[in-house]
Amino acid sequence: MNKYFKIVTMVYLVFLGVVLGAGLFAGIVVAPVIFHTEVWLQSEALSQYQEGIVMTENFVRLSYLVDVLAVAVFLYEGYKYKKFERDMLTQIAAFFVIATGLLFGHYYLPDIIMMQLAGEEMTQAATFINTHKGSEVNFKIFSLALLVLIVRNMQKACK
């Protein structure tokens, strides 16, 4: 591995970790705070619908980072594949990172935003609840695949 590719690999690994950290932070820290504003403000300042709109904006901004990540994974892992540095687990994880990342930003988020724009009643319908649950499962798969990709690339880089 030449000097420049080692630097690219380090930047790539850091970027994977940053996106994983941002996703986990949004789900573990930001969402519980936003959806319980009454605890922090000692009064009911926002309705659950309004809290959902705020949280959606957080995930819209996160989706930009996820899109950049999908491109980076495609380019880096594609280059490694072309160089015959192939590993089935890494290929599967890369596929899931790209697929679920794009589903998150370009399938689930637009649907959720569209339903939110339809009004508060729509966000209480079974369609919205199922779409939201699907996006949560999708993001968990994305996070797990991203973790696998980080671990496998770390193992290869440390050899």
N, C-alpha and C positions, 0 to 999 in steps of 0.2 A: 504494500500500500504506500503510495507516494505521499510526500509531506502535505501537499495541498488537499488531497482527498481525506487525509486524517483530520485536517482542520474542518473540512466540510462535514465529515462524520460527527465531529464534536458539536458543531453548530446545529446539525440536524437533531442530535440526541437532546440537546438543550431545548430546542424548539418543541420537540415531542413532549418533553417534560413540562414545559410552560403551558402548552395547550391542555394537557391532562390536568395540571394544577388549576388552571382557569376554569375548566369544566367542573371539576370537583368542588372548587370554591363556590361557584355559582349555585350548584345543587345542594351543597351541605351547609353553607354559611348564608349566602345571600337570600335564597328562597325562604328559609325559616324566619329570617328577620323581616323581610318584606311582607310575608303572609301573617305576621303577628305584630303589626304596627301598634295595635292597642296596648300591647305590653310595654313597648318602648316609649310611647307618647302619653300613656296613662289616660287615653281617651280614644274613642272610635273615630279616627281622622279619615280613614279610607275604607271604602267597602271592599269586599273580597274581589269584586269585579275590577275596581280601580287598582288594587294590589296586583291583580293578574296582568293588567296592562303594563304596569311598571316592570314586572318580572319579564314579560314578553320582550320589552325593549332591551333588557339585559341579555336575553338569549339571542336577539337579533344581532347585537354587537358581537356576541361570542361567535355567531355563525360566520362572520367575516374572517375571524381567525381560523375557524374550522375549514373554511374554503381554501385559505392559503395553505393550511396543513395538508389538505387533500392533494393539492398540486405538488407540494414538496415531497410527500410520500410517493406519489406517482413517479416523479422525476428521479428521486434518489433510488427507490427500490427498482425502478425500471432500468436505471444505469447498472445497478448491481446484478440484475438479471441478465442484462446484455453481456456483462463481463464474466458470466458463468459462475457467479458467486450466489448460487441458488440454494434456497432452503424452503422446504414446503411449508413449515409453520410460519415463517416470515411472510411468505407469499399469501397465505390465507389471512393472516393478521392484517397485512397491507390492504387486501381486498376489502375486508370488513371495515377498516378505518375509512377507506375512501367511500365505500357504498353507504355506510351508516352516517358518515359526515355529510355527504351530499343529501341524503334523505332528511337529515335534521334541518339543514338550511333551506332546502328547496322543495320539500314536500310537507313536512309537518308544520314548520313555522308559518308558511303562507296560509295553510288551512286554518291554523289557530288564529292568526291575525284576521282573516276573513270572517271567521265566526265571532270574534270579539267585536268587529265593526258592525256586525248584524245586531248587536245589543246584548244586554245582560241576560236576557231570557235564553238566548242561544247558548251561552256559556254554561247553562244548567241542563242542557239537553244531553241525551245519551250520545249523540254524535260527537259533541265536543269532549265529553268525558272520555270516550273511547279513543279519540284522536290524541288527547293529552296523555292518556295512559300509554298509547303506542309510542309517543315521542319519548316518554320516560324510559321505556324498555329499550328503544333504539339508542338513546344516549348511554345507557348502561352497557350495551353491547359495544358501542363506540369506545367507551372508556376502557373496557376490558381488553379489546383488541389493541388499543393504543398502548396499554401496559405491556401486553405480550410483545408488541413491536419494539418497545424500549428495551425490554429485558433481552430479547434475542439479539438486537443490534449491539447492546452492551457486551454480551457474551462474545460476539464476533470481534468487536473492537479491542477487547482485552486479551485476545489470543496473541 
